[in-house]
Each structure stands twice: as C-alpha cells, then as structure tokens.
C-alpha cells in the first residue's frame, strides 16, 4: 500500500530519529573501529619515541642513521559505503512487525548515518533481477533522507531476484574498493562467480533478512502458498511430513548456498530475523569485527 505524503514524511522522520540515535551512540564508534581502523597507509618515518611499537621500526633507515626510526601510518581518510538492497517481491511482503522494506530502510539508515558521522560517503543501489535505481556516493543528512525515501517508496519494475546482477553493477560502476552491505532474503539462485569477484574487489557484508514464519510454517493442515516473485500458487499440507520437509528444504537451500559462499570467499554474513533487535545484532557484528 502506497504511503500518503504526510505519512511518508512522518515515517522518514521516525526512521531518521531512530537511526541517528543508534549511530550517535555506540554504533558509529564500532563502525569506525571495524572499517576505518583497518585502512592504514604509510605516511612518513620519524625518530623513535618511548612507547612506539617496535614492529614499526624501519631497519633500513635506522641502519643509515645514528638513531632508531619508525614508520608512521595514517588512517585512510574516507571510505565509500555501498548499500545494496534487494527490492524483489519477496522482500516487499507485510509482516506483523512491519514490512521487510521498512526494516531494510531502518538498517540502511543506521549504517548510513554511522558512515557520514565518520566522514564517509554512502551510495544506494536498489535491484530486483535488474538494476532499478542507483544514487551515487555522497554525504550529508539530505542525501541520507533521500535514500530513505527511495527505499520506502520506489516501485520496482520487476518482481524476481537476481543478486548476481546487483553484484555485477557494483563491480562495473564502483571503481575503488568499498564497503558493500547487501540486504536481501537471499531467495535467489546462487552465483559463485559474481560473489567471488565482488569479494576480491570490495569488502562485502551480507545481511540476511528473513521472517521465521515464512521458513517454519505452523501446523495448520492445508494452506495456500504463493511465490511472491513468480506468482505461482499451490496448496501445501502442513500435516504431511514429506511435503512439509520438502517445503523447508527448498526454502533453506538457496540461502544456505549463499551463506556458504560468503564464508568461502571471506565475506561477512549477518542473520537477521524480522522480530530481532537489529541494532544489537549489527552493533555486536561491528564490535566483533573491530576486535579481529
């Protein structure tokens, strides 16, 4: 259902307040440690001072001089963060806790505000089985609010999902290594080649957003099932153990393939149930990554 303009403004403002409060507290600091602290480049050499890390001693310069010298590194000043959101039909379904789209908007906003607080630039890619909308990297509150609006209101032209298409777009368009957050239910065919090449070029984090009730149905006898992306409808007998297990296996198969692929190619993976506290889950991810 399309949001009325006043309701949209209210929704955007609510998401802004909620996400900025999160990023202004502990999240932005952990974001900094998790990503910016990893990008160190050589700056200069200087004389050794008490307390300097002996591992940074420049032995070549020290050998030529009468005193010890150390290498000085500086943190990369700016990163690019690419928010990749899957807006296929299965991610637009309503849920008791709200739609997946709204949850993705909140999560994306929280990450984006953490990024710009650390002087990084943020871009947005909305995709289905093709690239639907791209907003180039930029900074500032107005830029983030525009992205939130597009996530909430954009009407995709296609219903199905092709995650590989989104990855290919990022590989073509984003020239410099970036931190890419991919938000999806991963209800799509696995593509090892696209995943591998994306991981070689960028720092990829997959955020698997799912509804537990979609994966584990209650025992209700015969129930109608409709594939949101293909429109295919059929009846499932939840009392029939064989049918039910086949349904669960099919639901988990694609996600499991992506999950294993992310691990294989060194990318990060976050499981996020719609009913969970997503702030805590992402905060813990940033904190864990910062300590590694």
Secondary structure, 3 states (H helix, E strand, C coil): CCCCHHHHHHHHHHHHHHHHHHHHHHHHHHHHHHCHHHCEEEEEEEECCCCCCHHHECHHHHHHCCCCEEEEEEECCCCEEEEEEECCHHHCCCCCCCCHHHHHHHHHHHHHHHHHHCCCEEEEEEECCCEEEEEEEECCHHHHHHHHHHHHHCCCCCCCCCHHHHHHHHHHHCCCCCEEEEEECCCCCCCHHHHHHHHHHCEEEEEEEECHHHHCCCCCCEEEEECCCCCCEEEEECCCHHHHHHHHHHHHHHHHHHHHHHHHCCCEEEEEECCCCHHHHHHHHHHHHHCC
